[in-house]
Amino acid sequence: MRDLLKRPELLHYVLDTMVEGLFLLDKDLTIQYMNSSALQIMDGFLSDDDYHGRNFYDYVHMAPIDFNEEGTSILIECMETGTSLTRVMSEHPNGKTLSINVVPIVVDNEKRGLMLTMEDVTKLIEIEKELDMAFALTLPNSKVEHKMKTTVEYQDEYNPELKNIRVTGIIKDGVYRHVVNSLKIFSSLAAQGVTKVIGIDKDQLVQAIIFHDLGKVQPDLMIGEVVDPREVFEDSKLHAYRSAEIAKNLYHQPDDVVELIRFHHHSEKEASESLPWRLLPMFRLFQLIDGLSAAVTRGGVDVLFTVSGSSVIVTEHNRRPKYDGTRKIDLFTGKRRNIE
């Protein structure tokens, strides 16, 4: 069978049809390659049409990717540390909002350069802002919004052998993002009929999602730091208890909502000893939504789900083997099985 394209032509075709803008830089930050999308995204902020042999800083004027919020060049930081920086959000002077990834190119333990990708997410950000405004109207007061927006979440890479993590990103309004993503996931499931399942109360579950992490306290970590999560992070059951007390005593949530929050980080066996059966289907759904949202918020994981009767079928593309793949969860029985 004849090849569709010769190998060099195929590589150029693939790179040039990427939606994401791509720069390849050597260790001196000299541009070795940039694709068509990068030219389009950076339109109006390039010196001219000839990038070959040009230093990135000289060629890309007013580039938002030059510096992070601390005033440090993220390109130099990535080159020096050898640590990838993912989803760096930056507003471009031409009105675009870019999502940027910077990945070191390492060959035989030698830092050879950087691969920089960027995506124009302006429209997505505008939609998110509209959703944020709508969501803020559902919150009981500004204190709740403030707590969510000032509690960080961390992006990380997990080492299964050492059982530690390396911090790769900091989401400053992490809990707020997590709650919004949880509501989006629940909305998608509801559109497929999950709220028609006996035992699933839409209003109660929405309130549980909103209040479930208000008691969360996070450690102060830095990008690149390697830690044992069992030592630096508080036992999740403690913030669940704390959140339940806040929901009950400060915001007068119903008992069922409070109990869902209190036990959302317990195993099902632990929770079933205290929760009545009527709450177990909603408890299982709540835990599923919480876990999927955490994967989406912190790991950028792609998830797909389908509601089938009293079951939810979830496909998750996750770097952690434990969660990667397709599984079916019955909300009535609690049975879970992997699907090939």
Order of alpha helices (4+ residues) and beta strands (2+ residues): alpha-beta-beta-alpha-alpha-alpha-beta-beta-beta-alpha-alpha-beta-beta-alpha-alpha-beta-alpha-alpha-alpha-alpha-alpha-beta-beta-beta-beta
